Amino acid sequence: MNGDFATPETAAGPERAAGPIPWRLFTSSMGFLTQSRLRRMLHLSGHQICLGLPGKSDGVLVWGQSATSNRGQALAARRNLPLIRVEDAFLRSLRPGRMGDAPLGLLIDPLGVHFDASGPSLIEQCLHSDRLYDSNFLARAETGIARLRALDLSKYNIHDLSLPLPAPGYVLVVDQTKGDASLRASGADHTTFQTMLARARADYRSERIVIKSHPETARGLRPGHFSPADAQKNVTLLSDLVSPHKLLA
């Protein structure tokens, strides 16, 4: 497997990974074993994926808060090892994963996941650190934001720049797919989204309200929390794959 997969017997060697994440990461998730791009990205990040029981200097690898992550979480707790969670990068791919596109980047986090309100993540740790007072660090961030806007890059990148946008002056309500891990982790549900829309209607009675469907909902891959039935009076449902940057401008 291109040298990026190992068993405990073949993974011996000096640690190469930088930072608090162990070099050897043990997993029971078949996705890490069968998807060559995932293995390659982890390998290039300095990590070796292994099967079997981890040793005291190893870590346990899981995918975010997926259905299979509980097994890894239990193993890490039982053997008192660091639990490493991997998630799609914020710049993920051209199309959603349910359309067949593998991620082009990963978030590798030894603390948690960024969408889980019950615990910290590396991103949250960064926001509470002295790095936010580092002018060079902030300049890099501003440059990155400017590049994202200039290139019109987002998590998914199937939006069509030629599609017309709603006329300026609208209130934007953003939908999410039902059952998404970010909603489970934050305690949100269908009632949360209906409450959000009701609040927008109450606070902006004379304004136009635009509900933006999730790209996966627009492609019929996963249902969202809003439907054409919610498009009443001053509310419209936007399912066109418009540029998210231009929609927020």
C-alpha positions in Angstrom: 0.0 0.0 0.0 2.7 2.5 -1.1 4.5 2.2 2.2 1.9 4.1 4.2 0.1 1.2 5.9 1.6 -1.2 8.5 1.0 -3.8 11.1 2.7 -3.5 14.5 5.4 -5.8 13.3 6.3 -3.7 10.3 5.8 -0.2 11.7 8.9 -0.1 13.9 11.1 3.0 13.5 11.8 6.4 14.9 8.9 8.8 15.4 8.6 11.3 12.6 5.4 13.2 13.4 5.7 16.7 14.8 3.7 18.0 17.7 1.5 16.2 20.3 0.3 13.5 17.9 2.1 10.1 18.0 3.7 8.7 14.8 1.9 5.4 14.9 -1.9 5.6 14.8 -4.0 2.5 15.2 -7.5 2.2 13.7 -10.3 -0.2 13.2 -12.0 2.0 10.6 -11.8 0.4 7.1 -12.0 3.8 5.4 -8.4 4.6 6.5 -7.3 1.2 5.2 -9.1 1.2 1.8 -8.9 4.9 0.7 -5.4 5.5 -0.6 -5.8 9.3 -0.6 -6.5 9.3 3.2 -3.5 7.0 3.8 -1.3 9.1 1.7 -2.2 12.4 3.4 -1.7 10.9 6.8 1.6 9.4 5.7 2.8 12.8 4.3 1.8 14.3 7.7 4.3 11.9 9.3 1.9 9.2 10.6 1.8 5.5 10.1 -1.6 3.7 10.1 -1.6 0.4 11.9 -3.9 -2.5 12.8 -3.9 -4.4 16.0 -3.5 -3.3 19.6 -1.6 0.0 20.1 1.4 0.3 22.5 1.9 3.0 25.2 3.6 5.4 22.8 0.9 5.1 20.1 -2.4 6.8 19.4 -5.9 5.7 18.3 -7.3 7.2 15.0 -11.0 7.7 14.4 -13.0 9.7 11.8 -14.6 12.6 13.6 -17.7 11.6 15.5 -18.8 8.9 13.0 -20.8 5.8 14.0 -17.6 3.8 14.3 -15.6 6.3 16.3 -17.0 5.0 19.6 -14.9 1.8 19.3 -11.7 3.9 18.9 -12.8 6.2 21.8 -13.3 3.2 24.1 -10.0 1.7 23.1 -8.1 4.9 23.7 -9.8 5.3 27.1 -9.1 1.7 28.1 -5.4 1.9 27.2 -5.0 5.5 28.3 -3.8 6.6 24.9 -4.4 9.9 22.9 -7.4 9.8 20.6 -6.8 11.5 17.3 -9.9 12.6 15.3 -9.7 13.3 11.6 -12.2 15.3 9.6 -12.6 16.8 6.1 -10.6 20.0 5.6 -12.5 23.2 5.2 -11.4 23.2 1.6 -12.6 19.7 0.9 -13.2 19.0 -2.8 -14.8 20.0 -6.0 -18.0 18.0 -5.3 -19.5 16.5 -2.0 -18.3 13.1 -0.9 -21.6 11.6 -1.7 -21.0 12.4 -5.3 -17.8 10.4 -5.3 -15.1 13.0 -4.5 -12.5 12.1 -1.9 -11.2 14.9 0.4 -8.2 16.9 -0.8 -7.3 17.8 2.8 -7.7 16.7 6.4 -8.1 18.2 9.8 -6.0 16.1 12.3 -6.9 17.0 15.9 -5.7 15.5 19.1 -8.2 17.5 21.2 -11.6 17.1 19.5 -13.6 18.3 16.5 -14.3 21.9 15.7 -18.1 21.5 15.6 -18.4 19.7 19.0 -19.7 22.2 21.5 -19.0 19.9 24.4 -15.2 20.1 24.3 -12.2 22.0 22.8 -10.4 21.5 19.5 -7.1 22.7 18.2 -8.9 25.6 16.4 -10.5 26.7 19.7 -7.2 26.4 21.5 -5.6 28.6 18.8 -8.3 31.2 19.3 -7.5 31.3 23.1 -3.7 31.5 22.5 -1.2 34.3 22.2 -1.0 33.7 18.5 -3.9 36.1 18.0 -1.6 38.9 19.1 1.1 37.9 16.6 1.0 40.3 13.7 2.7 37.9 11.3 0.2 35.2 12.1 -2.7 37.6 11.6 -1.2 38.8 8.3 -1.0 35.2 7.1 -4.7 34.7 8.0 -5.7 37.9 6.2 -3.8 36.8 3.1 -5.5 33.4 3.2 -8.9 35.0 3.5 -8.2 37.3 0.6 -7.0 34.4 -1.6 -10.2 32.4 -0.7 -12.3 35.3 -1.8 -10.4 36.1 -4.9 -10.4 32.4 -6.1 -14.0 31.9 -4.8 -13.1 28.8 -2.9 -15.3 27.0 -0.4 -15.7 23.6 1.2 -17.4 22.3 -2.0 -16.6 24.1 -5.3 -19.4 23.2 -7.8 -21.0 26.6 -7.6 -21.6 28.4 -10.9 -20.3 32.0 -10.9 -22.7 32.8 -13.8 -25.8 32.1 -11.8 -27.8 35.2 -10.7 -27.9 36.2 -7.0 -30.9 37.6 -5.1 -31.2 41.3 -5.3 -29.2 43.0 -2.4 -31.0 43.7 0.9 -32.0 40.2 2.0 -31.7 38.3 5.3 -29.8 35.0 4.9 -30.9 31.8 6.7 -28.5 28.9 6.0 -29.8 25.3 6.1 -27.9 22.1 7.0 -28.6 18.5 6.2 -30.6 16.4 8.6 -28.6 14.2 10.9 -25.3 15.9 10.2 -22.6 15.2 12.8 -22.2 18.9 13.5 -25.9 19.1 14.5 -25.7 16.1 16.8 -22.6 17.4 18.5 -24.1 20.9 19.0 -27.5 19.7 20.2 -29.4 21.2 17.2 -32.4 19.6 15.5 -35.3 20.4 13.2 -36.9 22.5 15.9 -33.7 24.7 16.1 -34.0 25.5 12.3 -37.7 26.3 12.5 -37.0 28.5 15.5 -34.3 30.3 13.5 -36.6 31.0 10.6 -39.4 32.1 12.9 -37.0 34.5 14.6 -35.9 35.9 11.3 -39.5 36.5 10.3 -40.3 38.2 13.6 -37.2 40.4 13.5 -37.3 41.3 9.8 -41.0 41.6 9.0 -40.5 43.9 6.0 -37.3 42.4 4.7 -36.8 39.6 2.2 -35.5 36.4 3.7 -33.5 33.9 1.6 -33.1 30.3 2.8 -29.9 28.8 1.3 -30.1 25.0 0.8 -27.1 22.8 1.5 -25.3 21.7 -1.7 -26.1 18.1 -0.9 -29.7 18.9 -0.5 -29.7 20.8 -3.8 -28.4 17.7 -5.5 -30.9 15.4 -3.8 -28.2 13.6 -1.8 -29.5 14.4 1.7 -32.6 16.2 2.9 -32.4 19.5 4.7 -34.6 21.1 7.3 -36.4 23.5 5.0 -38.6 22.8 2.0 -40.6 24.8 -0.6 -43.4 24.8 2.0 -41.3 27.3 4.0 -41.2 29.8 1.1 -44.1 32.0 2.1 -44.7 35.7 1.8 -41.3 37.3 2.1 -39.3 34.0 2.3 -37.7 32.3 -0.7 -35.8 29.1 -0.9 -32.5 29.3 -2.9 -31.3 25.9 -4.1 -29.2 27.2 -7.0 -25.4 26.5 -6.6 -24.4 30.1 -6.4 -21.1 31.4 -5.0 -21.2 31.4 -1.2 -18.8 34.3 -1.1 -21.0 36.4 -3.4 -24.1 35.4 -1.4 -22.5 36.7 1.8 -21.1 39.9 0.2 
